[in-house]
Amino acid sequence: MAELFERSAAKMRDQGLSEVAIAQFEHLYNEWQNNDSTSWIREIDVECLSDVPSFHDVYETIDHDQAVGAFAKTAFLKLNGGLGTSMGLDCAKSLLPVRRHKARQMRFLDIILGQVLVARKRLGVELPLTLMNSFRTSADTMAVLRGNKKFHQEGVPMEILQHREPKIDIATGLPVEYPSNPELEWCPPGHGDLFSTIYESGLLDSLEEHGFKYLFISNSDNLGARPSQTLAQHFENTGAPIMIEVAKRTHADRKGGHLVIDKRTGRLVLREMTQVHPQDRANAMDITMHPYFNTNNIWVRVDALKALLEQYHGVLPLPVIRNQKTVDPTDPDSTPVMQLETAMGAAVSLFEGATCVLVDRMRFLPVKTTDDLFIMRSDRFHLTDLYEMEDGNYIFPSVSLDPRYYKNIHDFDERFPYSVPSVAAANSITIEGDWTFGRNVSFYGDAKLEDGGKPNYVPNGEYVGPQGVEPDEWL
């Protein structure tokens, strides 16, 4: 096994990757090769998490004048390494247009910058923003930051660059070879790579030097994870080294990562469904037993994180997530590969005294698919002058778009050439087949369009409900 791994290590060194990056990948590789029952987090070994304080309770109890002081000691870090390949993107997902604001087309990154700039101006705080980019997203996103005339930052880096690792040929355990496109031989190691990247970047030293004590970390595709002085003050009040924002699980969240308590250590543990033994799946998916899921919005004390990273020399012992894919994601006949990743939230189990706070869905608005993007671009949302994505209750209609025609963003945009139809009166939306939409179309009830076996068109101003497009004649 050591000989097999050394081939990967040599390939990483040839690409100029650091010894920390190689050590981290060695941890992942060894965990994968030694795949056994130790990777399970069994139901019998955990306790259910309960009685998590809610944002509303926190809001009523904190001193809001004092909260600005805690917020002034907070820095903002966005994970921005994703290309959005699941939607057919070949650039950073954060550069995908979300919606218009005052006639301007706003991308994820534009909205994030707006949130930061508004918070700086309203509260008189520095609020430095750092992006963790990947080797594929760095150039495009940094061009946007540098091109924004209102965004300036000194002392704290605007970017740290995450590592990359070889994809592994499942049949041989060796780094895969793909001469027709060598870039596809590499992948990012998941957002758990954040910690070793931070360790090497010197970011924590910069933050301490400039008086910042807290770091708020979230995904760039989650526009609900905006800066919050309320949560900054609550985190300070807890004295905890790390705090994870959790939300109430619904039926749709039952297969996602959730937080439990390790009976042996008494510490919080993030349990992904890949770590659930088949015999425990029913309990793990019981949303009354395990009511909270991880939003991946994480608050951490700079000094506590720095001490932990120094203890482990930058390579935290996080559980390994195994993703089996093909070397070319668009070609199912290309070589099967293993991509080894870690989850950022899994680090919670390494901190003594970690805590959680229950937040509303307004702080969890991720966009992973074009189904999610459909809602974000719809009339359910209003992008305010504070760059907040506002909705009435954040309980959205379920959306199922035919993946043959809507999964790829270019196909999606082609079929909604004017705008996404109105969904204000819709309970659910199901589109089967190839439909293109005119202007001012509205969905209502359990709207459904069936596959007619050929391309179809919904004309301007039509209503779509349970029976499809409403007929325009009198009955």
N, C-alpha and C positions, 0 to 999 in steps of 0.2 A: 504493500500500500504506500509506503514511504517513497518507493521508486516511482510509482504512478503520480503521486502528488508532485514530486520534484519536476516532472515535465511541465506541470502547470506553473510552478514557481519560476522555472526558467523562462517561460513565456511572459510572465508578468514582469520579471526583471528586464527582459529585452524591450519591454514597452515603457520602462522607466518608473514602474510602480514601486512604492516604498516598501520597506521591510514590515512596517505595520500593516499595510494592505495585504501583504503576502501572509503574515501571521494570522490575520483575521480569516482569510480564505482557507488557510490550513485548518483552522477550528471548524469551519463549515464543512470542509471536505471530510475530515475525520468523523464528524458527527453523522454525515450521510453514509459513509462506508460502514460505520458501526451501528447501522439502523436496527434497533431492538426495542424492547418494551420500555426502556428507560425514557423514551420520548413521549410516552403517554402521561397525561395528567388525569388520573383516575378519579371518579366521582367520590369514592370512599375516602380519598385522601384530602378532600377539600370541604370547606364550609361555604354556604351561600352568602353572598354579600347583601347586606340589608341596611336600612336606616341611613342612607347617604344624605347629607344635608343638601338642600336644593338652592339654586341660585336665588329664588324668591325669598327664602328665609334669610340668606346671606345679605341680600339687598336691604332688608328691613333692619338689620342689626349693625351694619358697619357705619363708621363715620365717613361720610362722602367727601368732606373737606380733606380729611386725612388720606383718603384713597388716592388723591392726586399725587401725594408724596410717594406712595408705594408704586404707583404707575410710572413716576419719574425715574424709578430705579429699574425699570423693565425694558428689555430688548426683545425684538420680534424676529423670529426665524421661520422662514417658509421653506418647506421641502419642495423643490422645483426640478427634480431630476427626470420626471416622466415625459415621454414623448406622446402619449396618447395613441399608441399603436393599435389599441383595441378599437379605436374609431377611425383608423386609417390615416392618422396624422404622421407627418414626417418632420414636425417641429415640436417645440415645447408645448405641452397642453395648455400652459398658462397664456399662450399667445392666441388661443382660440376665442373668437368673438362670442360674448355672452348675450349682450343686448345693447340697445342704444340708450344714451342719456343725453338729453338736450341736443339731439341730432348727431351726436358723436357715437361711433361704434366703439364699444368698450369691451376689451379683452379681460380675462381674469387678472392679468398683471396690472392693467390700468386701474381696475377696481381696488386691488390691494394697495397700490400706490396712493390712490385717493383716500382710502381708509387711514393710512399712515399720515398723510399730509394734513388731513382734517384733524386728527387727534393731536398732532404737533401744534397746530394753530390754536385750537380751542382750549387746550389744557396747558400750553406753554411747556411741553416736555420735548426731550430730544427724540425719543422712541427710534433708535436705530433699527434699520431693516437689513437683515442678511438673508440671502438666498443660498440654499444648498443646491447647486446645479450639478448636472452630470456632464460627461464629456460630449453629450449630444445636444444639451440645452444651453450651455454656457454662452456661446457667441451671440445667439439671437436675443436672449433675455437681457444680457448686459448691454446690448445696443439700445434696448428700450429704456433701461434705467438711465444710461448716460444721455439719451436723447430727451429725457423729461427735464425741461428747464426749471421746474419748481422743486425737483428732488435733489437735495445735496446732503452729503454725509461725510464726516471726517472722523478719523480716529478708530472707528469700528468698520471692518471690511464689509463691503456690500455683497461679497460672494465667497463661499467656500466650495471647493470642488470635490464631489464624492468620488470614491474609488470605482474601479471597474474590475471585473473578474472574468476568467474564461468560462464559456459554456462547456459542459462536460459531456462527451460522447458516452451515452449510457452503456453501450455495448462493451466499451474498452476501459472506461474510467479515465481516459486521456482527454486533454483539451481538444475540442472538435476543430476540424479543419474545413474551411469553406472558401476555397480559392476564388470563386466567382465574386464574392463580396466579403472580404476579410473582416469588415466592421461587424458583421453578424456573428462572428466568433466570440464576441464580448457581450456582457450584460452588466447592469448595475446590481449590487448585492442587497437590494431592499433598503427600506428606510432605516433599518437598524444600523446601517453603515454610518448614519449620522454621527454616532459617538466616536468612532475612530477617526472620522474626518475632522470633527471638532478638536480632538486630541492633537492631531498633527497641524491643524491650521493656526493655532495660537489665538483662536477667537476668544476663549475664556480669559486669557491674560489681558487682551484688549478691553474686554468688558469690565474686568476688575479695575484696570488702570483708569478707566473713565467713570467709575463709581456705580456701575450697574450690578445689581445683586440677583436679578431674576431674569429668566429667559423663557419666553412663551413660544412654543413650537407647534406648528400645524401644517397641514397640506395646502399647497397653492390652489388646488381645485376645490377647496372648501371655503366658499366666500362667507359662510356663517361664522367662521373663526376670526372675528374681528377683534381689535384691541379692546380690552375691558378694564377700566380702573376698579370696578367693583370686585372682579375676580382677582386682580392684583392685590388689593387690600386683604381679601379673604385669605389668599395664599400666604401673605405675610403674617396674618394673625395666627394661622395654624402652626407656624414654625416648622412645617414639614419640609423634607428635602425635595419632594416631588409630589405633584398633584395632577391627577388625570380627570378631565371632564368626561363624564359618562352621561348617557341618555337612556330613557326607558325603551326597552326592546318591544317591538311589535311583532306580529306574525312574520312580516317581511324581513325582520332582523334575526330570526331564530337560528340561522346558520352562520352568523358572524361571531367574531371574537368577543368574549365576555370576561368579566372580572370575577375572580373567586378568591377565597382565603385559604392559604396552605395551612392545614392543620398542624403540621410539624413545626413550621417556623412562625406561624401567625402573620405572615406577610401577604400583601396583595400579590396576585398572580394573574397575568393575562393568559387566558386559555383560548387558543385558536381552535377551530373545528378540526384541523389536521392533527391536533394533539388529543383529541377525544377518542377514546377506545370505542370500537363499534358497539359494545355492550352498554356504553354510557350515553349514546347519542340521544336517546329519548329524553333523558334527564337534562342533558346539556341544552337541548332545544326547547325545554319547558320554560317559557318566559315568565311564569309565575315563580318558579324555583330560582331562576337566575335572571333577575329583571333588568340588569344594566349591561349596556354594551359600550365598548371603547370608541370614543369619537376621534381618537388620535390627536386631540388637542391637549397638549401637555405643558405644565408649568414646572420649572426646575430651578433650584437654587444654584447659582453659578459656583459657589464654593463647594457645595456638596457634590456636584457633578465632577468638578475638577479633582477632588480627592478620590472619587470612585475610579475615574479614568487612570489616575496615577497608580492606584492600587493594582489595576489589571494591565498596566502598560499600554493602555489604549484599546485593548481587545476584550470587550465584555463577553462573558460566557452566556450568550443568548441562545435560546432554542432555535434550531434550524428549520426553516420552511422549505420544502422541496417542491419545485415547480417543474413538471415534465412538459416539455414543449418540443417543437422542431427547430432546427438551427435557423431556418427561414420561416418566420411565423406565418407568412402568406402561402407557403408551400407545404402541405401536409405530407408530401412524399419525401421531404428532405430529412436529413439525419435526426433521429430522436436524441434530444439532449436533456440534461438536468441543469436547471438554474437554481442555485442555492442562495437563500435569502434569510434575513432576520427581520423581526418586527420591532420598531422603536419602542412601543408600549411594553414589550416584554421586560425591559430594564426595570420596571417598577418593583419586581421581586428582589432586586439587588439593594434596594434602599430600605433601611430600618425607619419606620414611622411614615411611610408613604400614605397618601390620603386621596380621596375622590371628592368631586362635587357634581351634583346632578344638574344638568343644564337642559334647556328646552331645545326642540328641534331647530329653532332659529340659529343655533350655533353649529348645526351639522347639516350642511347643504352640499354634499359632495357630488361631483359629476364624473362618473366612471364610464357611462355609456351615452349614446345618443338619446336613449329613453330619458335619462336624467336631464340632458341638455334641452330636450323638448319642453320640460316643465320650467326650467330656468329662463327660457326665452319667451314663455307664455305670459298671458295677462294675469296670471296668479301673482306675479311679482311686480314690485315697483322699486327701481333703483333710486334711492333718495339722494339729496344733496350731501348727506353724510356718507355716501357710498355704502349704504346698508341695503341688503336685499330684503325688502319688507313684504310680508304676506299677512293675511288676516289670522290664520290659525296654524299654518305650516303642516296641515294634514292634506296631502295632495292626492289627486286621482292616480290610480295605478295606470301605468302606460306600457303597452306592449306593441312595439313597431316591428314589422316583418324584417328580420335581420338581412334577408336577401337584398332589400332595397333601401334600408335606412341605417344599417350598422356603420357604414363608411360615411364620414362627414361630408365628403363631396357629393355622394348620392343623396344624403339627407338634405343638404342645401339646395340641390337641384329640384327636389320634390316639394320644398317649401320656398318658392322663389320670392315671395312677398314678405311673409312672416308666418310664425307658427299660429295655427288657428286658436280662437278663444277656447279656454277650458274652464271658465269660471263656473259653468253649470254642469260640469261633467263629474261623474262618479268614477268612471273608468274609460279608458280609450284603447281600443284594439284595432290595429290596421293590419289586415292580411292582404298580401298582393302588392301590386305596383300602382300607387295612387299619387297624383300630383294635385296640389291645392292652389286654388285661386285666392283672391283677396277676401278678407273679412269673413272667413268661414268660421262657424261656431260648432263646438261639440257640446252635447248635453246628455245627461243620464249615463247609462252604460253604452256609450257610443261604440259602434262597430262597423267596419267596412270589410267586406268579404272579398276574397281573391276571385276575380272574374276571369283569370287565365290570360289576361292581356292588360296592357297599361290603361289606366282609367284616370278621369279628371273630375275633381269636385269644383264646380263653377263658383264664381264670385258670389259672396253673400249667402251661400247655402248653409243649412243646418244639418248636422249629422248626429243621429241618435241610435237607439237599439236596433232599428230596422234599416240602418244605413242612411243614405241621403234622403231627406224628406221629399216626397213627391210634391210637385207644384200645382197639382190640379185639385179642384173641389171634389169631395166625396159625396 
